[in-house]
Amino acid sequence: MGNVMTYSGITVKIRAMQAKLLKDGDYEQIASMRSVPEVTEFLKEKPAYEKYLEEMDSTLYHRGNVEKILYQSLFDDYSRIFRFGGPQQKQFLKTYWKRYEVDVINYCLRIVFNHYQIPFDLDYKKEYFDRYSQISIDALVASKNVEELVDNLAGTEYYEPLKKIREMETATLFDYDMALELYYFTTLWKRQKRLLKGKELKLYARDCGTKIDLLNLQWVYRAKKYYHMLPPDIYSLTIPIHYRLSVKEYKTLVETPSLEEFLRQAENTWYARKYDFGDGRTMEQTYKDCLRHLYLADRRQNPYSVASIYTYLYLKEEEIDKLTTALECIRYGLPRSETLAYMGGVKQ
């Protein structure tokens, strides 16, 4: 009864928000469209995006502007959940927000590291970061190089891990990216025990552990397929946490001599037996589908729990990912079938 009382208000709110998520039929319609303005007019009829797009002048119906609207919708949903949450839910949401912090830092690193001439474009996120984040958007956009960017993170938890990378003489953008990812996931794994108790802790540990295992599988796969990396280098870029993927299995996968042998060994893991890796999907799509299946099952079995929060946010983020992919495909004139394939997860 305790969890029902704690989560009743927030669960009702989330159910109302979930009713506004797009359906498979919506994605199929979008994939058939031939221009970004056409997609924008379609989304304007959808409750989740109506109020944002009605305020936008039709001359601004460009992919970049529409993507900003999508993220504003996500952050507004986060804000609504935060307002309805009690102390425990708010602490969880503050930790969840760190994913968005890492994404912003990565974006800024790309700008300064590659000396892009385009200006920082983060004004649409500033309101939310001022409200929920330890990071100052104003400080980040004032950075002219990597050294200044790292210095402008002083006083935040990200300063020390990035400062260590900066001290390396030949640090690459990849080194900074991996330092952030490793810090984020190891911190997330450690903090869950302080945030959650009992059944909720067990539930979230399973979901977080599964995500880490699947990310490690995906990263090992990419390291072998695209970069032909040696085992010592692969070990350095994966998360040193193991859930259902044992240390022995992990070592076997990393040290396989070829991509083909990696795929054969991956078929022996618990995840391949549970989710069928050999059905023609990419490793990236398998990762997304596994998480989606797990989160939906958790919410169905535990509706009055933290699962209701992170499952909704995952689904909203997935929706934005599909829409931004569709906008890019339409911009380049890809046919409907290819657009659906790139979006993933839509059955034809």
PADOLO-819813 format. One record per residue: residue number from 1; residue in one letter; z, y, x of N, C-alpha, C, O in turn. Coordinates in steps of 0.1 Angstrom, whole numbers. Each point is the difference from the previous one (the first is absolute). Example, Ala and Ser with C-alpha at 12.3 -4.5 7.8 and 13.67 -1.06 7.14 Angstrom:
# PADOLO-819813
1,A,78,-57,132,0,12,-9,0,12,9,7,0,10
2,S,-14,11,-14,0,11,9,8,11,-8,1,11,5
# end
This chain:
# PADOLO-819813
1,M,0,-12,8,0,12,-8,0,13,9,-6,10,-4
2,G,13,-11,16,1,11,8,-14,6,4,-2,12,-1
3,N,-7,-21,5,-13,5,4,-8,5,-11,-8,9,1
4,V,9,-15,-13,-7,5,-12,4,15,-3,-8,8,-2
5,M,21,-6,3,5,14,-2,-5,9,11,-4,12,-3
6,T,4,-16,15,-4,8,11,-14,4,0,-4,11,4
7,Y,-5,-21,-8,-14,2,0,-7,2,-13,-12,2,0
8,S,20,-1,-11,-7,1,-13,-8,12,-1,-12,-1,-4
9,G,17,13,7,-8,12,-1,-12,1,9,-10,4,-4
10,I,12,-8,17,-11,1,9,-11,-11,-3,-11,3,3
11,T,15,-14,-8,-9,-11,-4,-9,5,-11,-12,-2,-1
12,V,18,8,-9,-8,6,-12,-10,10,5,-11,0,-4
13,K,16,9,13,-9,10,6,-12,-6,7,-11,4,-2
14,I,14,-14,10,-10,-6,8,-10,-8,-9,-12,1,3
15,R,16,-7,-14,-9,-7,-9,-9,10,-6,-12,-3,-2
16,A,17,15,-2,-9,10,-6,-10,5,10,-12,3,-3
17,M,15,-2,16,-9,4,11,-10,-11,2,-12,3,3
18,Q,16,-15,-3,-9,-11,3,-11,-1,-11,-11,-4,3
19,A,14,8,-15,-10,-1,-11,-12,10,3,-10,-2,-5
20,K,12,11,14,-10,10,4,-9,-5,12,-10,6,3
21,L,14,-17,3,-8,-5,11,-14,-5,-5,-1,-4,-12
22,L,-9,5,21,-13,-4,-4,-1,-15,-2,7,-8,6
23,K,-16,3,-14,-3,-14,-3,-12,-4,8,-8,8,5
24,D,6,-21,-4,-12,-6,7,-13,6,-6,-9,3,7
25,G,8,-1,-20,-11,5,-7,-3,14,5,-12,4,1
26,D,22,4,2,-2,14,5,-7,-1,14,-9,8,2
27,Y,14,-17,6,-6,-1,14,-15,-4,-1,-8,5,7
28,E,5,-14,-16,-14,-4,-2,-8,11,-4,-12,2,4
29,Q,17,7,-13,-8,12,-5,-2,9,12,-11,5,2
30,I,22,-2,6,-1,9,11,-10,-5,10,-8,8,6
31,A,7,-21,-3,-9,-6,10,-14,2,-4,-9,0,8
32,S,6,2,-21,-13,3,-5,-5,14,0,-11,3,-2
33,M,21,6,6,-3,14,0,-8,4,13,2,-6,10
34,R,-9,17,-11,-9,4,11,4,13,7,-6,4,10
35,S,17,3,-14,4,12,7,15,2,-2,7,-5,-9
36,V,-1,13,19,14,3,0,4,8,-13,10,-3,-6
37,P,-18,13,2,3,7,-12,0,-9,-13,9,2,-8
38,E,-17,-12,8,0,-9,-11,13,-8,-1,6,-2,-10
39,V,-1,-2,22,13,-7,0,11,9,-3,9,-4,-8
40,T,-10,16,12,11,10,-3,1,3,-15,11,1,-5
41,E,-23,0,-1,0,2,-15,6,-12,-7,7,2,-10
42,F,-9,-13,15,5,-13,-6,15,0,2,8,-3,-10
43,L,-3,7,22,15,-1,2,7,11,-7,12,-1,-4
44,K,-19,12,0,6,11,-7,4,-5,-14,9,7,-6
45,E,-15,-17,1,3,-6,-13,12,-9,1,5,-5,-11
46,K,0,2,23,11,-10,1,13,8,1,1,10,8
47,P,9,-15,-15,13,8,-1,7,2,14,6,11,2
48,A,-8,-20,7,7,2,13,-6,11,8,7,6,9
49,Y,-20,-2,-11,-6,10,8,-5,12,-8,-5,10,6
50,E,6,-10,-19,-5,10,-9,5,14,4,-8,9,2
51,K,21,-7,-1,6,13,2,-4,6,13,-1,12,2
52,Y,-2,-20,8,-3,5,14,-15,4,0,-3,11,5
53,L,-6,-19,-11,-14,2,1,-4,12,-10,-10,6,3
54,E,17,-5,-14,-3,11,-9,1,14,7,-6,10,-4
55,E,15,-9,14,3,12,7,-11,3,11,0,11,6
56,M,-8,-21,-3,-9,1,11,-14,5,-4,-5,-5,-10
57,D,0,15,17,-13,5,-3,-11,-11,3,1,-7,10
58,S,-11,6,-19,-10,-11,2,-7,2,13,-6,-10,5
59,T,5,22,1,-7,1,13,8,-6,11,-5,-1,11
60,L,18,-3,-13,8,-6,10,1,-15,-1,8,-6,6
61,Y,-17,0,-14,0,-14,-2,-6,-7,12,-11,-7,-1
62,H,18,8,12,-5,-7,12,11,-11,3,11,0,-4
63,R,-16,-10,12,9,-12,3,13,4,5,11,-5,-5
64,G,-10,14,15,12,4,6,10,7,-10,12,-3,0
65,N,-17,11,-8,8,7,-10,5,-10,-11,12,1,-4
66,V,-20,-10,0,4,-10,-10,11,-9,6,9,-4,-7
67,E,-10,0,20,10,-8,6,13,7,1,11,-7,-2
68,K,-11,20,4,13,7,0,7,-1,-14,12,-1,-1
69,I,-20,2,-9,5,-1,-14,6,-14,-2,11,-1,-6
70,L,-17,-9,11,5,-14,-2,14,-1,7,9,-6,-6
71,Y,-8,12,18,13,-1,7,11,9,-7,11,-4,0
72,Q,-15,15,-6,9,8,-7,6,-8,-12,12,1,-3
73,S,-21,-9,-3,4,-8,-12,11,-10,5,10,-3,-7
74,L,-13,-4,19,9,-9,5,14,6,3,10,-5,-3
75,F,-10,17,10,12,6,4,8,5,-12,12,0,0
76,D,-19,4,-11,6,4,-12,7,-12,-7,11,1,-5
77,D,-18,-12,6,6,-12,-5,13,-4,7,10,-4,-6
78,Y,-11,5,20,12,-2,8,11,9,-4,12,-4,-1
79,S,-15,17,-2,10,10,-3,7,-4,-14,12,1,-1
80,R,-20,-6,-8,5,-3,-13,10,-12,1,11,0,-6
81,I,-15,-10,14,9,-11,2,13,4,7,11,-4,-3
82,F,-13,13,13,12,5,7,10,7,-9,12,-2,1
83,R,-18,10,-10,9,8,-9,8,-10,-9,11,3,-4
84,F,-17,-14,0,6,-9,-10,9,-10,8,8,-7,-7
85,G,-8,7,20,7,-10,7,15,4,2,3,12,0
86,G,5,-22,1,14,2,4,2,1,15,-10,0,7
87,P,22,1,-2,2,2,15,-7,-12,8,-6,3,10
88,Q,8,-15,-15,-6,-11,8,-15,0,0,-6,-2,10
89,Q,0,5,-22,-14,0,0,-6,12,8,-10,-1,6
90,K,17,12,-6,-4,12,8,0,-3,15,-9,4,8
91,Q,19,-12,-4,1,-3,14,-12,-10,4,-6,2,11
92,F,3,-11,-20,-11,-9,3,-13,8,0,-8,-2,9
93,L,6,12,-18,-12,8,0,-1,8,12,-12,3,5
94,K,23,2,0,-1,8,13,-5,-8,11,-8,5,9
95,T,12,-18,-8,-5,-8,10,-15,-4,-2,-7,0,9
96,Y,4,-2,-22,-14,-2,-3,-9,11,4,-12,-2,5
97,W,17,15,-6,-8,12,3,-4,0,15,-10,6,3
98,K,17,-14,5,-4,0,14,-14,-5,3,-6,3,10
99,R,1,-11,-19,-14,-5,1,-9,12,0,-10,1,7
100,Y,12,9,-16,-8,11,-1,2,10,12,-10,6,4
101,E,22,-6,1,2,8,13,-8,-6,11,-6,8,8
102,V,6,-21,-6,-8,-6,11,-15,3,-2,-7,3,10
103,D,3,-4,-22,-15,3,-3,-3,15,4,-11,2,6
104,V,20,7,-9,-3,14,3,0,2,16,-8,7,5
105,I,18,-13,1,0,1,15,-12,-6,6,-6,6,9
106,N,1,-17,-14,-12,-6,5,-12,9,-2,-9,1,9
107,Y,8,5,-21,-11,9,-2,0,12,10,-10,4,5
108,C,22,2,-3,1,11,10,-3,-5,14,-6,8,7
109,L,10,-20,-3,-3,-5,13,-15,0,2,-5,3,11
110,R,-2,-8,-21,-15,-1,1,-6,14,2,-10,2,7
111,I,15,8,-14,-6,13,1,2,6,14,-10,4,6
112,V,22,-5,0,3,6,13,-5,-9,11,-5,5,11
113,F,5,-18,-13,-3,-9,11,-15,0,3,-5,0,11
114,N,-3,1,-22,-15,0,1,-6,14,1,-12,2,0
115,H,21,9,0,-4,14,1,-10,3,-11,-10,7,3
116,Y,13,-11,-15,-9,3,-11,0,15,-3,11,7,2
117,Q,-22,-1,-5,-1,14,-3,5,3,-14,3,12,-3
118,I,-3,-22,-6,4,2,-14,15,4,0,7,-6,8
119,P,-3,14,-17,14,4,-1,8,-11,-7,-5,-9,-7
120,F,18,9,9,9,-9,-7,-2,3,-15,-1,11,-4
121,D,2,-22,-4,-2,2,-14,11,-7,-8,-1,-11,-5
122,L,13,17,6,12,-7,-6,7,9,-10,11,-3,-4
123,D,-16,14,0,6,9,-9,4,-7,-13,10,3,-6
124,Y,-18,-12,1,2,-7,-12,12,-10,0,5,-4,-10
125,K,-1,1,22,12,-9,2,13,8,3,11,-5,-1
126,K,-13,18,5,12,8,5,11,0,-10,12,-2,3
127,E,-15,5,-16,10,1,-10,9,-13,-1,12,1,-1
128,Y,-18,-12,3,7,-13,-1,8,-3,12,11,-5,0
129,F,-17,8,12,7,-2,13,12,10,1,10,-4,6
130,D,-12,16,-11,12,9,1,11,-5,-9,12,3,3
131,R,-15,-11,-13,10,-4,-9,7,-13,4,12,-2,-1
132,Y,-20,-7,7,5,-14,3,1,-4,15,6,-10,3
133,S,-12,18,6,-2,-4,13,8,7,11,3,12,-2
134,Q,0,-18,13,6,6,11,-11,7,9,3,7,9
135,I,-16,-10,-12,-11,6,7,-4,13,-5,-1,2,-12
136,S,-2,8,21,-5,13,-4,-15,0,1,-6,-1,11
137,I,-1,2,-22,-15,1,0,-4,13,8,-9,-1,7
138,D,17,12,-9,-4,12,7,1,-2,15,-9,6,7
139,A,19,-13,-2,1,-2,14,-11,-9,5,-6,2,11
140,L,2,-12,-19,-10,-10,5,-14,7,1,-7,-2,10
141,V,4,11,-20,-13,6,0,-2,11,11,-10,5,3
142,A,22,-1,2,-1,10,11,-2,-7,14,-2,7,10
143,S,1,-20,-10,-1,-7,13,-15,1,5,-9,-2,-8
144,K,8,5,20,-13,2,6,-4,-12,9,-12,-2,3
145,N,21,-6,0,-2,-12,8,10,-11,-2,10,3,-8
146,V,-11,-14,14,9,-11,-2,14,3,4,10,-3,-7
147,E,-8,10,18,13,4,5,7,9,-10,12,-3,-2
148,E,-19,13,-3,7,8,-10,3,-7,-13,10,2,-6
149,L,-19,-11,2,3,-8,-12,12,-8,1,9,-1,-9
150,V,-7,-6,21,12,-8,2,12,9,0,11,-3,-6
151,D,-12,14,13,12,10,1,3,5,-14,12,2,-3
152,N,-22,0,-6,3,5,-13,6,-11,-10,3,3,-11
153,L,-1,-15,17,7,-10,-8,14,-2,5,7,-9,-4
154,A,-3,18,14,14,0,5,9,2,-12,-2,8,-9
155,G,13,-16,9,10,1,-11,-3,-10,-11,8,-2,-9
156,T,-20,-5,10,-3,-11,-10,2,-13,7,0,-1,13
157,E,0,-10,-21,1,-13,6,-12,-5,8,1,-10,7
158,Y,-12,17,-9,-13,-4,7,-1,6,14,-9,-4,7
159,Y,17,13,-4,-1,7,13,1,-10,12,-8,0,9
160,E,19,-8,-9,3,-8,11,-11,-11,3,-4,-1,11
161,P,0,-6,-22,-10,-10,3,-13,6,5,-7,-6,8
162,L,3,18,-13,-12,6,4,1,7,14,-9,0,8
163,K,21,5,-5,3,6,13,-2,-11,11,-5,3,11
164,K,9,-15,-14,-2,-11,10,-14,-2,3,-4,-3,12
165,I,-5,3,-22,-14,-2,2,-6,12,7,-8,-2,9
166,R,13,14,-12,-6,12,7,3,-1,15,-8,6,8
167,E,19,-12,-4,3,-1,14,-9,-10,8,1,0,12
168,M,-8,-8,-19,-10,-9,6,-12,9,5,-4,9,-7
169,E,-1,-12,19,-10,9,5,-14,-2,-7,-7,9,-1
170,T,5,-21,-4,-13,-3,-6,1,-4,-14,-8,-8,-5
171,A,17,14,-2,2,-3,-15,-12,3,-8,-6,11,2
172,T,2,-20,-10,-11,2,-9,4,3,-15,12,-2,-3
173,L,-21,5,-5,3,2,-14,5,-13,-6,10,0,-8
174,F,-15,-11,12,4,-13,-4,15,-2,3,7,-6,-8
175,D,-3,10,20,14,-2,4,9,7,-9,11,-5,-4
176,Y,-15,18,0,9,8,-9,0,-7,-14,11,-1,-6
177,D,-22,-3,1,-1,-7,-13,9,-12,0,8,-2,-10
178,M,-9,-7,20,8,-12,0,15,3,2,8,-7,-6
179,A,-5,17,13,15,4,2,5,4,-14,12,-4,-3
180,L,-19,12,-4,4,4,-14,2,-12,-9,10,-1,-7
181,E,-20,-8,7,0,-12,-9,12,-9,3,7,-4,-9
182,L,-6,1,22,11,-8,4,14,6,-3,9,-7,-5
183,Y,-8,20,7,13,6,-3,2,0,-15,11,-3,-5
184,Y,-21,6,-3,1,0,-15,5,-14,-5,10,0,-7
185,F,-17,-10,11,4,-13,-6,13,-6,5,7,-6,-8
186,T,-4,8,21,13,-5,5,11,8,-7,11,-6,-3
187,T,-13,19,1,11,8,-6,1,-4,-15,12,-1,-5
188,L,-23,-1,-2,0,-4,-14,8,-13,-1,8,-2,-9
189,W,-11,-8,18,7,-13,-1,15,1,2,8,-7,-6
190,K,-4,16,16,14,1,2,8,8,-11,11,-4,-3
191,R,-18,14,-3,7,8,-9,2,-6,-14,9,4,-8
192,Q,-17,-15,5,1,-6,-13,14,-5,-3,5,0,-12
193,K,2,-5,22,13,-5,-2,11,10,-3,10,-3,-7
194,R,-13,16,11,9,11,-4,-3,5,-14,8,6,-6
195,L,-21,-7,2,-4,6,-13,2,-9,-12,3,4,-11
196,L,-4,-18,13,0,-9,-11,10,-11,2,4,-3,11
197,K,0,-3,-22,10,-11,0,-4,-11,-8,-9,1,-9
198,G,14,-13,11,-1,-12,-8,-15,-3,-3,-8,-2,9
199,K,5,0,-22,-13,-5,-4,-11,10,4,-11,-4,4
200,E,14,17,-5,-10,10,4,-4,-1,15,-11,2,4
201,L,22,-4,4,-3,-1,14,-8,-12,3,-10,1,8
202,K,13,-12,-14,-8,-13,2,-15,3,-4,-9,-5,6
203,L,8,11,-18,-14,3,-5,-8,9,9,-11,-3,3
204,Y,17,14,2,-7,9,8,-2,-6,14,-11,3,6
205,A,20,-10,-1,-2,-7,13,-12,-9,0,-7,-1,10
206,R,6,-6,-21,-12,-9,-1,-13,8,-1,-9,-4,7
207,D,9,14,-14,-12,8,-1,-4,7,13,-11,1,4
208,C,22,5,2,-3,7,13,-3,-10,11,-9,3,8
209,G,16,-14,-8,-3,-10,10,-14,-6,-2,-7,-2,10
210,T,3,0,-22,-14,-5,-3,-10,10,5,-10,-3,6
211,K,12,16,-9,-9,11,4,-2,0,16,-11,1,5
212,I,23,-2,2,-1,0,14,-7,-13,6,-9,2,9
213,D,11,-13,-15,-7,-13,4,-15,2,-2,-8,-3,9
214,L,4,8,-20,-14,2,-4,-7,10,9,-11,-1,4
215,L,19,12,-1,-6,10,9,-2,-6,14,-10,3,7
216,N,20,-11,-2,-1,-6,13,-13,-9,0,-7,0,10
217,L,6,-8,-20,-12,-9,-1,-13,9,0,-10,-4,7
218,Q,10,15,-14,-12,8,-1,-3,7,14,-11,0,4
219,W,22,4,2,-2,7,13,-5,-10,11,-8,4,8
220,V,14,-16,-8,-5,-10,10,-14,-3,-3,-8,-1,10
221,Y,4,-1,-22,-14,-3,-4,-9,12,5,-10,-3,6
222,R,14,15,-8,-9,11,4,0,1,15,-11,3,6
223,A,22,-5,1,0,0,14,-10,-10,6,-6,3,10
224,K,5,-15,-16,-9,-10,5,-14,2,-4,-9,-2,8
225,K,7,7,-20,-14,1,-5,-7,13,6,-11,-1,4
226,Y,18,12,-4,-7,12,3,3,5,15,-9,7,5
227,Y,20,-11,0,4,6,14,1,-11,11,1,3,11
228,H,-2,-16,-15,1,-11,10,12,2,9,-1,-2,12
229,M,12,5,-18,12,3,8,7,-13,5,-1,-10,-7
230,L,7,11,18,8,-12,6,14,0,-6,5,10,-5
231,P,1,-22,5,13,-2,-7,11,10,4,6,6,-9
232,P,-5,-2,22,11,10,4,-2,13,-8,9,7,-4
233,D,-22,-3,3,-3,13,-7,3,-1,-15,4,9,-6
234,I,-8,-21,1,3,-2,-15,14,0,-3,5,6,-10
235,Y,4,-12,18,14,0,-2,5,14,-1,9,3,-8
236,S,-14,6,16,5,14,1,-3,8,-12,6,10,-3
237,L,-16,-14,-5,-4,8,-12,5,-6,-13,-3,6,-11
238,T,10,-17,11,5,-6,-13,15,3,-1,7,3,9
239,I,-3,-5,-22,14,4,-3,9,-12,4,-3,-11,-5
240,P,14,13,12,8,-11,5,10,-5,-10,12,-1,2
241,I,-17,-1,-14,8,-5,-11,-8,-12,-7,-12,1,-2
242,H,19,-12,-1,-6,-12,-6,7,-4,-12,13,-1,0
243,Y,-20,-2,-11,6,-4,-12,-4,-14,-3,7,-9,4
244,R,-17,7,-11,-5,-14,-3,-9,-5,12,-2,-12,1
245,L,-3,21,6,-8,-4,12,9,-2,12,5,10,5
246,S,-2,-22,-1,9,-3,10,-4,5,14,-12,3,2
247,V,21,-1,7,-4,4,14,-9,-9,6,-10,4,7
248,K,12,-17,-9,-9,-10,5,-15,1,-5,-9,0,7
249,E,8,2,-21,-13,2,-6,-6,12,5,-12,0,3
250,Y,19,11,-2,-5,13,5,-5,-2,14,-11,5,3
251,K,18,-11,6,-5,-2,14,-13,-8,0,-9,3,8
252,T,9,-13,-16,-12,-9,0,-12,9,-5,-11,-2,6
253,L,13,10,-16,-11,8,-5,-5,11,11,-12,2,2
254,V,22,4,4,-4,10,10,-7,-6,12,-9,6,5
255,E,13,-18,-1,-6,-6,12,-12,-9,-2,-4,-7,9
256,T,-1,7,-22,-12,-8,-2,-11,6,9,-1,12,1
257,P,-8,-21,4,-10,5,9,-12,7,-6,-8,6,6
258,S,7,-7,-20,-12,6,-6,4,4,-15,10,-4,-5
259,L,-19,12,-1,2,4,-14,0,-12,-9,7,-1,-9
260,E,-17,-8,12,-1,-12,-8,12,-9,0,4,-5,-11
261,E,2,4,23,13,-8,1,11,7,-7,9,-6,-6
262,F,-9,20,7,11,7,-8,-1,-3,-15,10,-2,-6
263,L,-22,3,1,-2,-2,-14,4,-15,-4,5,-2,-11
264,R,-8,-7,19,4,-14,-2,15,-1,-1,6,-7,-8
265,Q,1,13,18,14,-1,1,7,8,-12,10,-4,-5
266,A,-17,15,1,6,8,-11,0,-8,-13,8,2,-9
267,E,-17,-12,8,0,-8,-12,12,-9,-1,3,-5,-11
268,N,4,3,22,13,-8,-1,12,8,-3,11,-6,-2
269,T,-12,19,0,12,8,-3,3,-1,-15,-8,-4,-8
270,W,21,8,5,4,0,-13,-8,9,-9,-3,-3,-12
271,Y,-1,14,18,-8,10,-8,-14,-5,-4,-5,2,-11
272,A,-1,-10,20,-13,-6,-3,1,-10,-11,-8,-1,-9
273,R,19,-7,9,2,-10,-10,3,7,-14,-4,-5,-10
274,K,11,16,11,4,7,-13,-11,8,-6,-2,0,-12
275,Y,-6,7,21,-10,9,-5,-14,-3,3,-9,8,-4
276,D,6,-19,10,-14,-5,2,-8,10,8,-7,9,-5
277,F,8,-9,19,-7,9,9,-15,-4,0,-8,9,4
278,G,4,-21,-7,-14,-4,2,-9,2,-12,-9,-8,-2
279,D,11,19,-5,-9,2,-12,-10,11,2,-6,5,-10
280,G,3,-1,22,-10,10,3,4,14,0,-8,9,3
281,R,21,-6,-6,5,14,1,2,4,14,2,-9,9
282,T,-3,22,-6,4,5,13,15,-2,2,7,-1,-10
283,M,-3,1,23,15,0,2,7,12,-6,11,-1,-5
284,E,-18,13,6,6,12,-6,2,-1,-15,10,4,-5
285,Q,-20,-10,-2,1,-1,-14,10,-11,-4,7,1,-10
286,T,-6,-12,18,10,-10,-2,14,6,1,9,-3,-8
287,Y,-7,12,18,13,6,1,4,8,-12,11,-1,-5
288,K,-21,9,0,3,8,-12,2,-9,-13,9,3,-7
289,D,-17,-13,6,2,-9,-12,13,-7,0,6,-2,-10
290,C,-2,-3,22,13,-7,1,12,9,-4,8,-4,-7
291,L,-9,17,12,11,9,-3,0,3,-15,11,1,-6
292,R,-23,1,1,-1,3,-15,6,-11,-8,8,2,-9
293,H,-12,-14,12,5,-12,-7,15,-1,1,7,-2,-10
294,L,-1,4,22,14,-1,2,8,11,-7,10,-3,-7
295,Y,-15,16,8,7,11,-7,0,-2,-15,10,3,-7
296,L,-22,-6,1,0,-2,-14,9,-11,-5,6,1,-10
297,A,-6,-12,18,9,-11,-4,15,4,1,8,-3,-9
298,D,-5,11,19,14,5,1,4,9,-11,11,-1,-6
299,R,-20,10,2,3,9,-11,1,-7,-13,9,3,-9
300,R,-17,-13,7,0,-8,-13,13,-8,-1,6,0,-11
301,Q,-1,-5,22,12,-8,0,13,8,1,10,-4,-4
302,N,-12,16,10,12,9,2,-3,14,-4,-1,9,8
303,P,-2,-6,-21,-4,13,-5,10,11,2,-4,11,2
304,Y,17,-15,-2,10,11,2,6,-1,14,11,-4,3
305,S,-20,7,7,3,-1,14,-8,10,8,-9,6,-6
306,V,11,-6,19,-8,9,8,-15,-4,0,-8,8,4
307,A,6,-21,-8,-14,-4,0,-9,8,-10,-12,2,3
308,S,18,3,-13,-7,9,-10,-5,13,7,-11,5,-3
309,I,19,0,13,-4,12,7,-11,-2,10,-11,6,-1
310,Y,13,-16,10,-10,-1,11,-13,-7,-5,-10,2,6
311,T,11,-10,-17,-12,-6,-6,-9,11,-6,-12,0,2
312,Y,18,9,-9,-8,11,-6,-6,9,11,-12,3,-1
313,L,20,1,11,-6,8,10,-11,-7,8,-10,6,4
314,Y,11,-19,-2,-10,-8,6,-13,0,-8,-11,2,5
315,L,12,-4,-18,-11,0,-9,-7,14,-1,-12,1,0
316,K,20,9,0,-6,14,0,-7,3,14,-11,5,-1
317,E,17,-9,12,-7,1,13,-13,-8,0,-10,4,6
318,E,11,-16,-11,-12,-9,-1,-11,7,-8,-12,0,4
319,E,16,6,-15,-10,7,-9,-7,12,8,-12,1,0
320,I,20,6,8,-6,11,7,-9,-5,11,-10,6,3
321,D,14,-17,4,-8,-6,10,-14,-4,-6,-10,2,6
322,K,11,-8,-18,-13,-4,-6,-9,11,-4,-12,0,2
323,L,19,11,-7,-8,12,-4,-6,7,12,-12,4,-1
324,T,19,-2,12,-5,6,11,-11,-8,7,-10,6,5
325,T,11,-19,-6,-11,-9,5,-12,2,-8,-11,1,5
326,A,13,-1,-19,-11,2,-9,-7,13,2,-13,0,0
327,L,20,11,2,-6,13,3,-8,0,12,-11,6,1
328,E,16,-13,10,-8,-1,12,-13,-8,-2,-10,4,5
329,C,11,-15,-12,-12,-8,-2,-10,7,-9,-12,0,3
330,I,16,7,-13,-9,8,-8,-6,11,7,-12,3,-2
331,R,20,4,11,-6,10,8,-11,-4,9,-10,7,2
332,Y,10,-20,2,-10,-5,9,-11,-8,-8,-9,-6,5
333,G,10,6,-19,-10,-6,-8,0,-15,0,-11,-6,-3
334,L,22,0,5,0,-15,0,-1,-5,-14,4,6,-10
335,P,-11,-18,8,-1,-5,-14,13,-5,-5,10,-2,7
336,R,-9,0,-20,12,-4,-7,7,-12,6,12,0,2
337,S,-20,-11,1,6,-12,5,7,2,13,10,-6,2
338,E,-16,14,7,6,3,13,12,8,-2,11,-2,7
339,T,-11,12,-16,11,8,-2,12,-8,-5,11,2,5
340,L,-13,-11,-14,10,-9,-5,6,-8,11,12,-3,0
341,A,-21,-2,8,4,-9,11,9,7,10,11,-5,4
342,Y,-14,18,-1,8,8,9,13,4,-6,11,0,6
343,M,-11,2,-19,13,3,-7,9,-12,0,12,2,1
344,G,-18,-14,-3,8,-12,0,9,-2,-12,4,10,-7
345,G,-1,-22,4,9,-3,-11,-5,1,-14,7,-1,-10
346,V,-20,4,9,-6,2,-14,-10,-12,-2,-9,-1,8
347,K,12,-7,-18,-8,-11,-3,-13,4,-8,1,7,-10
348,Q,-12,-12,15,-13,4,-8,-3,-11,-10,-10,1,-7
# end
